[in-house]
Amino acid sequence: MSGHGFHVHGPHDHEVENAAQHGDKDRFAGSIAVMTAILATIGALFSYMGGATQANAGLYKNNAAIKKTEAGNQWNYYQAKSGKQNLAELALVLVADERKPAFEKEIERYKAEKAEIKLAAEKLEAESRAWDEQSEAQLHLHHRWAQATTALQVSIALAAITLLTRRKGMAYGMYGVAAVGVVLGGLAFAHL
């Protein structure tokens, strides 16, 4: 039909054509849309860091439990040596004088072995505490990243409301909540 020189425009076609010819752009909507994309990108990075710190916290807590179990094993070994030492001390009282030097040597050997075992157990307990502290630090960072991500998600929701209501005051709220999210992310990045 338009090949015959006759063409019918709808109201929408006329507006699109006018905007294309005259560059009529909605700067308000465009700036909010760009800010939303930026906030979504930053939020994705914060979310990734939150997940990574949560995984680290779990891994470090697992390492702490392993070291605690190893320390428990050492303390059980220590108790076994104590029991043997106690039996040797009892035997020292009960045996004839000519056999006492052998039991005295045994008692000294058990004392020396227990001292080494005790050092190993205390070292493992210290390692367990260190892993626990690292886990707690990672968990704190996870919460900070999660707070930052949540603030950015709220600001993105405010951006959508801003576009729908076309209220510039809502845009200030969006920017304010976004700033809070970025500050929280900065604190997490600084390990605070």
PEJO-V986903 format. One line per field, one symbol per residue. burial: I if it has 24 or more other C-alpha atoms within 12 Angstrom, else O. Layout:
burial: ???
This chain:
burial: OOOOOOOOOOOOOOOOOOOOOOOOOOOOOOOIIOIIOOIIOIIOOIIOIIOOIIOIIIOIIOIIIOIIOIIOOIIOOIOOIIOOIOOIIOOOOOOOOOOOOOIIOIIOOIIOOIOOIIOIIOOIIOIIIOIIOIIIIIIIIIIIIIIIIIIIIIIIIIIIIIIOOOOOOIIOIIIOIIIIIIIIIOOIOOOO
